[in-house]
Amino acid sequence: MTAPGEEQQVSSGFVRSYVITGGRGLPDAEDLSLVTLVTLAPDRQPPPNPSPEVKAIWELCSGGYLSVAEVAGHLGLPVGVARLLLQDLNQQGHLLRRKAPPPAQLVDRKILEEVLHGLQLRFG
């Protein structure tokens, strides 16, 4: 409890994120992972009355594909907030996205040893 005339400290980062998202819950991380690549769809106009964050995303993504993590880093926003804004633009048809490639599968050690042996024979 604060005394009369005394102001309570509020984290500006938390309040700012709440204001930017409109208090909405953050999207599922599977929909837009950190490594999902996003860019603007061709021949799209910015949404009417975009927020400063949406304008910044528009400018960033107009130059080509960026990962969700890169967009969040450039904007200085938490990843969840950037994901929400990107998801909004995606649902409005403004973004193209490319999912992350599947994880690499391990190659059998014997095959690697045979390749190494063949390279050693060829190049000594």
Secondary structure in CASP SS format (residue, H / E / C, confidence):
PFRMAT SS
TARGET T0000
AUTHOR 0000-0000-0000
METHOD secondary structure of the structure
MODEL  1
M C 1.00
T C 1.00
A C 1.00
P C 1.00
G C 1.00
E C 1.00
E C 1.00
Q C 1.00
Q C 1.00
V C 1.00
S C 1.00
S H 1.00
G H 1.00
F H 1.00
V H 1.00
R H 1.00
S H 1.00
Y H 1.00
V H 1.00
I H 1.00
T H 1.00
G C 1.00
G C 1.00
R C 1.00
G C 1.00
L C 1.00
P C 1.00
D C 1.00
A C 1.00
E C 1.00
D C 1.00
L C 1.00
S C 1.00
L C 1.00
V C 1.00
T C 1.00
L E 1.00
V E 1.00
T E 1.00
L E 1.00
A C 1.00
P C 1.00
D C 1.00
R C 1.00
Q C 1.00
P C 1.00
P C 1.00
P C 1.00
N C 1.00
P C 1.00
S C 1.00
P H 1.00
E H 1.00
V H 1.00
K H 1.00
A H 1.00
I H 1.00
W H 1.00
E H 1.00
L H 1.00
C H 1.00
S C 1.00
G C 1.00
G C 1.00
Y C 1.00
L E 1.00
S E 1.00
V H 1.00
A H 1.00
E H 1.00
V H 1.00
A H 1.00
G H 1.00
H H 1.00
L H 1.00
G C 1.00
L C 1.00
P C 1.00
V H 1.00
G H 1.00
V H 1.00
A H 1.00
R H 1.00
L H 1.00
L H 1.00
L H 1.00
Q H 1.00
D H 1.00
L H 1.00
N H 1.00
Q H 1.00
Q C 1.00
G C 1.00
H C 1.00
L E 1.00
L E 1.00
R E 1.00
R E 1.00
K C 1.00
A C 1.00
P C 1.00
P C 1.00
P C 1.00
A C 1.00
Q C 1.00
L C 1.00
V C 1.00
D C 1.00
R H 1.00
K H 1.00
I H 1.00
L H 1.00
E H 1.00
E H 1.00
V H 1.00
L H 1.00
H H 1.00
G H 1.00
L H 1.00
Q H 1.00
L H 1.00
R H 1.00
F H 1.00
G C 1.00
END
